[in-house]
Amino acid sequence: MISKKLFKKLGLFFDSKKLEAQQQRQELQDALRQLKNKQKLLKAELEDNSNEEERQQLEEKITILETQRRKGIDKLRNPDS
């Protein structure tokens, strides 16, 4: 079991394309986490807000974040497309 992990790491070390793809995937995952956290904060702020104009602006921002997250998730699931 340990040897499989070591061979995988060794393979990634020597195959720079795989290493680069793995790093990009990790960066995308981190960005998606940040977007999710920001979306949660905006939803909480939306619930607390009673001003109609501000609520509308927050809803637009949330919609934009949802779209960005959806695109990022699609990219993670289908990296070739």
Secondary structure, DSSP 8 states (H G I E B T S, - for coil): -HHHHHHHHHHHHH-HHHHHHHHHHHHHHHHHHHHHHHHHHHHHHHHH---HHHHHHHHHHHHHHHHHHHHHHHHHH-TT-
